[in-house]
Amino acid sequence: MRAVVYRGDETFRVEEIPVPQIGAGEMLVNVIGCGICSTDVVKARYGRAKPGAVLGHEISGEVSKVG
């Protein structure tokens, strides 16, 4: 699946990452859209996001699997 990944120095890249495995009580969502908000920008700008982090928590999508 594709995701926007933080790579350090305020740099983000669209990359292929593995589809996460879900457990009991979890669900997998096929994300159709995701916003990067000021929280994500602050994390990147002030060193609170580690390289490799997938940011963005304002999503819209369809549930594709329930655990």
MMTF fields as JSON, N, C-alpha, C and O atoms, coordinates in Angstrom:
{
  "mmtfVersion": "1.0.0",
  "mmtfProducer": "UNKNOWN",
  "numBonds": 267,
  "numAtoms": 268,
  "numGroups": 67,
  "numChains": 1,
  "numModels": 1,
  "chainsPerModel": [1],
  "groupsPerChain": [67],
  "chainIdList": ["A"],
  "bondAtomList": [4, 2, 8, 6, 12, 10, 16, 14, 20, 18, 24, 22, 28, 26, 32, 30, 36, 34, 40, 38, 44, 42, 48, 46, 52, 50, 56, 54, 60, 58, 64, 62, 68, 66, 72, 70, 76, 74, 80, 78, 84, 82, 88, 86, 92, 90, 96, 94, 100, 98, 104, 102, 108, 106, 112, 110, 116, 114, 120, 118, 124, 122, 128, 126, 132, 130, 136, 134, 140, 138, 144, 142, 148, 146, 152, 150, 156, 154, 160, 158, 164, 162, 168, 166, 172, 170, 176, 174, 180, 178, 184, 182, 188, 186, 192, 190, 196, 194, 200, 198, 204, 202, 208, 206, 212, 210, 216, 214, 220, 218, 224, 222, 228, 226, 232, 230, 236, 234, 240, 238, 244, 242, 248, 246, 252, 250, 256, 254, 260, 258, 264, 262],
  "bondOrderList": [1, 1, 1, 1, 1, 1, 1, 1, 1, 1, 1, 1, 1, 1, 1, 1, 1, 1, 1, 1, 1, 1, 1, 1, 1, 1, 1, 1, 1, 1, 1, 1, 1, 1, 1, 1, 1, 1, 1, 1, 1, 1, 1, 1, 1, 1, 1, 1, 1, 1, 1, 1, 1, 1, 1, 1, 1, 1, 1, 1, 1, 1, 1, 1, 1, 1],
  "groupList": [{"groupName": "MET", "atomNameList": ["N", "CA", "C", "O"], "elementList": ["N", "C", "C", "O"], "formalChargeList": [0, 0, 0, 0], "bondAtomList": [1, 0, 2, 1, 3, 2], "bondOrderList": [1, 1, 2], "singleLetterCode": "M", "chemCompType": "L-PEPTIDE LINKING"}, {"groupName": "ARG", "atomNameList": ["N", "CA", "C", "O"], "elementList": ["N", "C", "C", "O"], "formalChargeList": [0, 0, 0, 0], "bondAtomList": [1, 0, 2, 1, 3, 2], "bondOrderList": [1, 1, 2], "singleLetterCode": "R", "chemCompType": "L-PEPTIDE LINKING"}, {"groupName": "ALA", "atomNameList": ["N", "CA", "C", "O"], "elementList": ["N", "C", "C", "O"], "formalChargeList": [0, 0, 0, 0], "bondAtomList": [1, 0, 2, 1, 3, 2], "bondOrderList": [1, 1, 2], "singleLetterCode": "A", "chemCompType": "L-PEPTIDE LINKING"}, {"groupName": "VAL", "atomNameList": ["N", "CA", "C", "O"], "elementList": ["N", "C", "C", "O"], "formalChargeList": [0, 0, 0, 0], "bondAtomList": [1, 0, 2, 1, 3, 2], "bondOrderList": [1, 1, 2], "singleLetterCode": "V", "chemCompType": "L-PEPTIDE LINKING"}, {"groupName": "TYR", "atomNameList": ["N", "CA", "C", "O"], "elementList": ["N", "C", "C", "O"], "formalChargeList": [0, 0, 0, 0], "bondAtomList": [1, 0, 2, 1, 3, 2], "bondOrderList": [1, 1, 2], "singleLetterCode": "Y", "chemCompType": "L-PEPTIDE LINKING"}, {"groupName": "GLY", "atomNameList": ["N", "CA", "C", "O"], "elementList": ["N", "C", "C", "O"], "formalChargeList": [0, 0, 0, 0], "bondAtomList": [1, 0, 2, 1, 3, 2], "bondOrderList": [1, 1, 2], "singleLetterCode": "G", "chemCompType": "PEPTIDE LINKING"}, {"groupName": "ASP", "atomNameList": ["N", "CA", "C", "O"], "elementList": ["N", "C", "C", "O"], "formalChargeList": [0, 0, 0, 0], "bondAtomList": [1, 0, 2, 1, 3, 2], "bondOrderList": [1, 1, 2], "singleLetterCode": "D", "chemCompType": "L-PEPTIDE LINKING"}, {"groupName": "GLU", "atomNameList": ["N", "CA", "C", "O"], "elementList": ["N", "C", "C", "O"], "formalChargeList": [0, 0, 0, 0], "bondAtomList": [1, 0, 2, 1, 3, 2], "bondOrderList": [1, 1, 2], "singleLetterCode": "E", "chemCompType": "L-PEPTIDE LINKING"}, {"groupName": "THR", "atomNameList": ["N", "CA", "C", "O"], "elementList": ["N", "C", "C", "O"], "formalChargeList": [0, 0, 0, 0], "bondAtomList": [1, 0, 2, 1, 3, 2], "bondOrderList": [1, 1, 2], "singleLetterCode": "T", "chemCompType": "L-PEPTIDE LINKING"}, {"groupName": "PHE", "atomNameList": ["N", "CA", "C", "O"], "elementList": ["N", "C", "C", "O"], "formalChargeList": [0, 0, 0, 0], "bondAtomList": [1, 0, 2, 1, 3, 2], "bondOrderList": [1, 1, 2], "singleLetterCode": "F", "chemCompType": "L-PEPTIDE LINKING"}, {"groupName": "ILE", "atomNameList": ["N", "CA", "C", "O"], "elementList": ["N", "C", "C", "O"], "formalChargeList": [0, 0, 0, 0], "bondAtomList": [1, 0, 2, 1, 3, 2], "bondOrderList": [1, 1, 2], "singleLetterCode": "I", "chemCompType": "L-PEPTIDE LINKING"}, {"groupName": "PRO", "atomNameList": ["N", "CA", "C", "O"], "elementList": ["N", "C", "C", "O"], "formalChargeList": [0, 0, 0, 0], "bondAtomList": [1, 0, 2, 1, 3, 2], "bondOrderList": [1, 1, 2], "singleLetterCode": "P", "chemCompType": "L-PEPTIDE LINKING"}, {"groupName": "GLN", "atomNameList": ["N", "CA", "C", "O"], "elementList": ["N", "C", "C", "O"], "formalChargeList": [0, 0, 0, 0], "bondAtomList": [1, 0, 2, 1, 3, 2], "bondOrderList": [1, 1, 2], "singleLetterCode": "Q", "chemCompType": "L-PEPTIDE LINKING"}, {"groupName": "LEU", "atomNameList": ["N", "CA", "C", "O"], "elementList": ["N", "C", "C", "O"], "formalChargeList": [0, 0, 0, 0], "bondAtomList": [1, 0, 2, 1, 3, 2], "bondOrderList": [1, 1, 2], "singleLetterCode": "L", "chemCompType": "L-PEPTIDE LINKING"}, {"groupName": "ASN", "atomNameList": ["N", "CA", "C", "O"], "elementList": ["N", "C", "C", "O"], "formalChargeList": [0, 0, 0, 0], "bondAtomList": [1, 0, 2, 1, 3, 2], "bondOrderList": [1, 1, 2], "singleLetterCode": "N", "chemCompType": "L-PEPTIDE LINKING"}, {"groupName": "CYS", "atomNameList": ["N", "CA", "C", "O"], "elementList": ["N", "C", "C", "O"], "formalChargeList": [0, 0, 0, 0], "bondAtomList": [1, 0, 2, 1, 3, 2], "bondOrderList": [1, 1, 2], "singleLetterCode": "C", "chemCompType": "L-PEPTIDE LINKING"}, {"groupName": "SER", "atomNameList": ["N", "CA", "C", "O"], "elementList": ["N", "C", "C", "O"], "formalChargeList": [0, 0, 0, 0], "bondAtomList": [1, 0, 2, 1, 3, 2], "bondOrderList": [1, 1, 2], "singleLetterCode": "S", "chemCompType": "L-PEPTIDE LINKING"}, {"groupName": "LYS", "atomNameList": ["N", "CA", "C", "O"], "elementList": ["N", "C", "C", "O"], "formalChargeList": [0, 0, 0, 0], "bondAtomList": [1, 0, 2, 1, 3, 2], "bondOrderList": [1, 1, 2], "singleLetterCode": "K", "chemCompType": "L-PEPTIDE LINKING"}, {"groupName": "HIS", "atomNameList": ["N", "CA", "C", "O"], "elementList": ["N", "C", "C", "O"], "formalChargeList": [0, 0, 0, 0], "bondAtomList": [1, 0, 2, 1, 3, 2], "bondOrderList": [1, 1, 2], "singleLetterCode": "H", "chemCompType": "L-PEPTIDE LINKING"}],
  "groupTypeList": [0, 1, 2, 3, 3, 4, 1, 5, 6, 7, 8, 9, 1, 3, 7, 7, 10, 11, 3, 11, 12, 10, 5, 2, 5, 7, 0, 13, 3, 14, 3, 10, 5, 15, 5, 10, 15, 16, 8, 6, 3, 3, 17, 2, 1, 4, 5, 1, 2, 17, 11, 5, 2, 3, 13, 5, 18, 7, 10, 16, 5, 7, 3, 16, 17, 3, 5],
  "groupIdList": [1, 2, 3, 4, 5, 6, 7, 8, 9, 10, 11, 12, 13, 14, 15, 16, 17, 18, 19, 20, 21, 22, 23, 24, 25, 26, 27, 28, 29, 30, 31, 32, 33, 34, 35, 36, 37, 38, 39, 40, 41, 42, 43, 44, 45, 46, 47, 48, 49, 50, 51, 52, 53, 54, 55, 56, 57, 58, 59, 60, 61, 62, 63, 64, 65, 66, 67],
  "secStructList": [7, 3, 3, 3, 3, 3, 3, 3, 6, 6, 3, 3, 3, 3, 3, 3, 7, 7, 7, 7, 7, 7, 7, 6, 6, 7, 3, 3, 3, 3, 3, 3, 3, 3, 3, 7, 7, 2, 2, 2, 2, 2, 2, 2, 2, 6, 6, 7, 1, 7, 6, 6, 7, 5, 7, 7, 7, 3, 3, 3, 3, 3, 3, 3, 3, 3, 7],
  "xCoordList": [0.849, 0.0, 0.893, 2.049, 0.348, 1.118, 0.817, -0.305, 1.845, 1.688, 2.678, 3.707, 2.358, 3.298, 4.129, 3.599, 5.439, 6.354, 7.281, 7.844, 7.436, 8.359, 9.778, 10.049, 10.684, 12.05, 13.09, 14.286, 12.674, 13.608, 13.807, 13.488, 14.342, 14.606, 13.393, 13.525, 12.206, 10.946, 10.66, 10.019, 11.126, 10.932, 9.938, 10.049, 8.967, 7.982, 8.073, 8.325, 7.863, 7.876, 6.707, 6.314, 6.154, 5.142, 5.907, 6.73, 5.622, 6.342, 5.38, 4.26, 5.827, 5.101, 5.499, 6.686, 4.507, 4.762, 3.892, 2.899, 4.254, 3.446, 2.055, 1.884, 1.07, -0.284, -0.222, 0.264, -0.7, -0.636, -1.522, -2.586, -1.071, -1.873, -2.755, -2.293, -4.012, -4.919, -5.167, -5.039, -5.522, -5.841, -7.297, -8.077, -7.649, -9.019, -9.383, -8.591, -10.591, -11.073, -10.525, -10.747, -9.81, -9.263, -9.909, -10.571, -9.71, -10.198, -9.174, -8.396, -9.193, -8.33, -9.191, -10.255, -8.722, -9.473, -8.71, -7.525, -9.389, -8.834, -9.0, -10.09, -7.929, -7.985, -8.149, -7.385, -9.151, -9.41, -8.8, -8.33, -8.81, -8.224, -7.719, -8.285, -6.648, -6.084, -5.519, -4.83, -5.822, -5.287, -4.046, -3.957, -3.097, -1.945, -2.259, -2.364, -2.408, -2.816, -1.628, -0.502, -1.886, -0.816, -0.109, 1.078, -0.8, -0.161, 0.979, 2.059, 0.751, 1.773, 2.944, 4.103, 2.644, 3.688, 4.551, 5.776, 3.935, 4.681, 5.575, 6.734, 5.046, 5.857, 7.095, 8.189, 6.929, 8.057, 9.021, 10.237, 8.491, 9.329, 10.159, 11.292, 9.609, 10.289, 10.837, 11.048, 11.067, 11.753, 10.955, 11.538, 9.638, 8.81, 8.41, 7.889, 8.652, 8.371, 9.699, 10.662, 9.739, 10.952, 10.922, 9.854, 12.074, 12.106, 11.484, 11.757, 10.654, 9.927, 8.491, 7.71, 8.136, 6.773, 5.788, 6.086, 4.612, 3.509, 2.568, 1.914, 2.5, 1.679, 0.336, 0.124, -0.556, -1.896, -2.909, -2.82, -3.867, -4.877, -6.298, -7.255, -6.434, -7.758, -8.087, -7.835, -8.659, -8.849, -10.313, -11.219, -10.504, -11.806, -11.56, -10.632, -12.395, -12.177, -13.265, -14.323, -12.981, -13.92, -13.277, -12.104, -14.048, -13.557, -13.418, -14.378, -12.21, -11.983, -11.849, -11.983, -11.584, -11.436, -11.66, -11.237, -12.326, -12.573, -11.953, -12.147, -11.195, -10.522, -11.328, -10.89],
  "yCoordList": [-1.172, 0.0, 1.232, 1.173, 2.343, 3.584, 4.417, 4.426, 5.114, 5.993, 7.144, 7.024, 8.247, 9.359, 9.117, 9.052, 8.983, 8.617, 9.79, 10.385, 10.119, 11.177, 10.624, 9.556, 11.334, 10.858, 11.724, 11.541, 12.648, 13.514, 14.83, 14.953, 15.818, 17.147, 17.733, 18.342, 17.545, 18.065, 17.537, 18.223, 16.334, 15.718, 14.57, 13.717, 14.555, 13.482, 12.861, 13.558, 11.528, 10.838, 9.87, 9.278, 9.709, 8.679, 7.387, 7.319, 6.345, 5.081, 3.911, 4.054, 2.758, 1.505, 0.955, 0.843, 0.613, 0.0, -1.249, -1.373, -2.185, -3.399, -3.085, -2.157, -3.867, -3.748, -4.27, -5.379, -3.502, -3.958, -5.176, -5.316, -6.047, -7.185, -6.706, -5.965, -7.122, -6.69, -7.83, -9.004, -7.463, -8.441, -8.337, -7.592, -9.096, -9.078, -7.669, -6.992, -7.242, -5.93, -4.78, -3.616, -5.09, -4.06, -4.161, -5.15, -3.127, -3.184, -2.553, -1.687, -3.004, -2.458, -1.547, -1.947, -0.322, 0.66, 0.958, 1.289, 0.839, 1.236, 2.752, 3.246, 3.48, 4.936, 5.52, 5.206, 6.369, 7.048, 8.451, 8.946, 9.078, 10.402, 10.606, 10.071, 11.383, 11.661, 13.072, 13.483, 13.803, 15.148, 15.164, 14.428, 16.001, 16.273, 17.606, 18.63, 17.595, 18.809, 19.443, 18.953, 20.519, 21.253, 20.396, 20.605, 19.442, 18.543, 17.783, 17.656, 17.28, 16.538, 17.445, 17.041, 18.656, 19.61, 19.949, 19.994, 20.189, 20.5, 19.325, 19.523, 18.104, 16.918, 16.852, 16.552, 17.128, 17.081, 18.241, 18.05, 19.414, 20.61, 20.632, 21.114, 20.115, 20.217, 18.886, 18.712, 17.951, 16.716, 15.718, 14.828, 15.835, 14.894, 13.678, 12.7, 13.738, 12.593, 11.934, 12.607, 10.621, 9.887, 9.531, 9.246, 9.542, 9.103, 7.713, 6.816, 7.549, 6.3, 6.355, 5.439, 7.439, 7.569, 7.864, 8.621, 7.254, 7.551, 8.47, 8.042, 9.724, 10.708, 10.853, 10.323, 11.574, 11.797, 10.99, 9.764, 11.669, 10.973, 11.424, 11.034, 12.227, 12.68, 11.932, 12.424, 10.722, 9.862, 9.691, 9.9, 9.305, 8.895, 7.646, 7.607, 6.614, 5.388, 4.368, 4.668, 3.137, 2.027, 0.91, 0.591, 0.319, -0.821, -2.004, -2.383, -2.591, -3.715, -5.048, -6.105, -5.008, -6.253, -5.96, -4.92, -6.879, -6.745, -7.939, -9.084, -7.659, -8.732, -9.225, -10.125],
  "zCoordList": [0.0, 0.0, 0.0, 0.417, -0.469, -0.506, 0.736, 1.242, 1.214, 2.37, 2.245, 1.58, 2.886, 2.981, 4.233, 5.342, 4.042, 5.121, 5.404, 4.485, 6.693, 7.104, 7.041, 7.591, 6.381, 6.202, 6.902, 6.675, 7.734, 8.452, 7.719, 6.536, 8.442, 7.876, 7.159, 6.097, 7.747, 7.204, 5.796, 4.999, 5.484, 4.178, 4.277, 5.157, 3.368, 3.284, 1.898, 0.915, 1.819, 0.524, 0.444, 1.45, -0.746, -0.978, -1.243, -2.155, -0.423, -0.519, -0.411, 0.08, -0.872, -0.67, 0.698, 1.004, 1.517, 2.82, 2.936, 2.22, 3.836, 3.988, 4.542, 5.333, 4.118, 4.681, 6.115, 6.335, 7.1, 8.491, 8.735, 8.132, 9.621, 10.063, 11.213, 12.079, 11.226, 12.288, 13.257, 12.91, 14.471, 15.499, 15.908, 15.314, 16.93, 17.452, 17.914, 18.571, 17.561, 17.971, 17.136, 17.47, 16.052, 15.173, 13.797, 13.484, 12.975, 11.604, 10.683, 11.084, 9.445, 8.412, 7.548, 7.076, 7.347, 6.567, 5.284, 5.321, 4.159, 2.87, 2.787, 2.499, 3.037, 3.111, 1.711, 0.797, 1.562, 0.297, 0.32, -0.704, 1.482, 1.63, 3.039, 3.993, 3.176, 4.496, 4.496, 3.562, 5.557, 5.693, 6.565, 7.548, 6.205, 7.055, 7.719, 7.044, 9.036, 9.745, 10.461, 10.37, 11.164, 11.845, 12.888, 13.14, 13.499, 14.464, 13.796, 14.373, 12.593, 11.861, 11.477, 11.573, 11.048, 10.669, 11.878, 11.766, 13.027, 14.254, 14.64, 15.006, 14.56, 14.881, 13.99, 14.469, 12.712, 11.778, 12.007, 12.009, 12.195, 12.311, 13.591, 13.585, 14.685, 15.974, 16.478, 17.679, 15.566, 15.922, 16.726, 17.344, 16.74, 17.498, 16.667, 17.204, 15.367, 14.49, 14.142, 13.774, 14.261, 13.916, 12.432, 11.889, 11.771, 10.378, 10.234, 11.031, 9.219, 9.005, 9.491, 9.236, 10.199, 10.727, 9.602, 8.679, 9.697, 8.787, 9.553, 10.504, 9.143, 9.838, 9.136, 8.045, 9.78, 9.235, 10.013, 10.078, 10.599, 11.403, 11.058, 11.728, 10.036, 9.588, 8.307, 7.207, 8.457, 7.289, 6.918, 7.725, 5.671, 5.168, 4.339, 3.532, 4.536, 3.787, 4.014, 4.567, 3.571, 3.695, 4.504, 4.313, 5.406, 6.18, 5.227, 4.556, 5.17, 4.261, 4.989, 4.373, 6.303, 7.065, 8.543, 9.046, 9.238, 10.678, 11.382, 10.973, 12.459, 13.204, 14.364, 15.082]
}
